[in-house]
Amino acid sequence: MYPGIDIIEIARFEQACRRHSKLVARLFTDRELTELSKKHVSSLAARFAGKEAVLKALGIGLRGLSWHDIEILRNEVGEPVVYLSERAQAAARLRGAETVRISLSHSKDTAIASVILE
């Protein structure tokens, strides 16, 4: 079992997205952006924290991966689900992991994500 956790200041994330117009497209897949189009920036920040937490659990950072290799979407009951590209799945298998569990939350100021690779 490999844990990963990340916390982010929502205002700082929002400022970075405004300063760098292409950042959001670099961080999120089209499916994520479609799902998040009507959500507040806090939801985007939580998804970004989720991607960071997955990378920490994988223990490799972004080496050999892109942000699009980790996709976080909601299932039919609204729970966040992590989808890994083949490259990211290979990194998880190197750790003996087959499942990624994630929890996302945010307050007014911060977003947090917790991940466990099993």
C-alpha positions in Angstrom: 0.0 0.0 0.0 1.4 3.4 -1.0 -0.1 6.6 0.2 0.0 10.1 -1.4 -1.4 13.3 -0.2 -1.4 16.9 -1.5 -2.9 20.2 -0.3 -3.1 23.4 -2.3 -4.1 27.0 -1.7 -7.1 27.6 -4.0 -6.3 31.3 -4.5 -2.7 30.5 -5.5 -3.9 27.8 -8.0 -6.4 30.3 -9.5 -3.8 33.0 -9.9 -1.5 30.5 -11.7 -4.3 29.5 -14.0 -5.0 33.2 -14.8 -1.3 34.0 -15.4 -0.7 31.1 -17.7 -3.6 30.8 -20.1 -2.7 27.3 -21.3 -2.1 25.8 -17.9 -5.6 24.4 -17.4 -5.4 22.6 -20.8 -2.0 21.2 -19.8 -3.2 19.9 -16.5 -6.6 18.5 -17.4 -8.0 16.2 -20.1 -10.9 17.2 -22.3 -13.2 14.8 -20.3 -12.1 16.4 -17.0 -12.7 19.9 -18.3 -16.1 19.0 -19.7 -17.1 17.5 -16.3 -15.7 20.5 -14.4 -17.0 23.3 -16.8 -19.8 24.3 -14.4 -17.8 23.8 -11.2 -16.0 26.4 -9.1 -12.2 26.7 -9.2 -12.0 24.9 -5.9 -13.1 21.7 -7.8 -10.3 22.2 -10.3 -7.8 22.7 -7.5 -9.0 19.6 -5.7 -8.5 17.6 -9.0 -5.0 19.0 -9.4 -4.2 18.1 -5.8 -5.5 14.6 -6.6 -3.1 14.3 -9.6 -0.2 15.5 -7.4 -1.2 12.9 -4.7 -1.2 10.1 -7.3 2.3 11.1 -8.5 3.5 11.0 -4.9 2.0 7.6 -4.3 3.6 6.4 -7.5 6.9 7.7 -6.2 8.1 9.0 -9.5 6.9 12.6 -9.9 6.2 13.5 -13.5 9.2 11.6 -14.8 8.0 9.8 -17.9 4.4 10.9 -17.4 2.2 13.9 -18.3 -0.7 15.4 -16.4 -3.0 13.8 -18.9 -1.8 10.3 -17.9 -3.8 10.8 -14.7 -7.5 11.5 -15.2 -9.9 12.1 -12.3 -13.6 11.8 -13.1 -16.8 11.2 -11.1 -18.6 7.9 -11.3 -22.4 7.6 -11.5 -22.9 8.2 -7.8 -20.5 11.2 -7.7 -17.4 9.5 -6.2 -14.1 10.6 -7.7 -12.4 7.8 -9.7 -8.8 7.8 -11.0 -8.1 6.6 -14.5 -4.5 5.9 -15.4 -3.0 5.8 -18.9 -1.0 2.7 -19.9 2.2 4.5 -18.9 0.9 5.4 -15.5 -0.5 1.9 -15.0 2.9 0.5 -15.7 4.4 2.8 -13.0 1.7 1.5 -10.6 2.4 -2.1 -11.4 6.1 -1.5 -10.6 4.9 -0.9 -7.0 2.6 -3.9 -7.1 -0.5 -1.7 -7.2 -3.6 -2.5 -9.1 -6.1 -0.1 -7.5 -6.0 3.6 -6.9 -8.4 5.0 -4.2 -8.9 8.7 -3.9 -10.6 11.2 -1.7 -11.0 14.9 -2.5 -12.1 17.8 -0.4 -11.9 21.5 -0.2 -12.7 24.4 2.1 -13.0 28.1 1.2 -9.2 28.4 1.1 -7.6 25.0 0.5 -8.1 21.8 -1.5 -6.8 18.4 -0.4 -6.5 15.0 -1.9 -5.5 11.7 -0.4 -4.6 8.7 -2.5 -3.8 5.0 -1.7 -2.3 2.7 -4.2 -3.1 -0.9 -3.5 
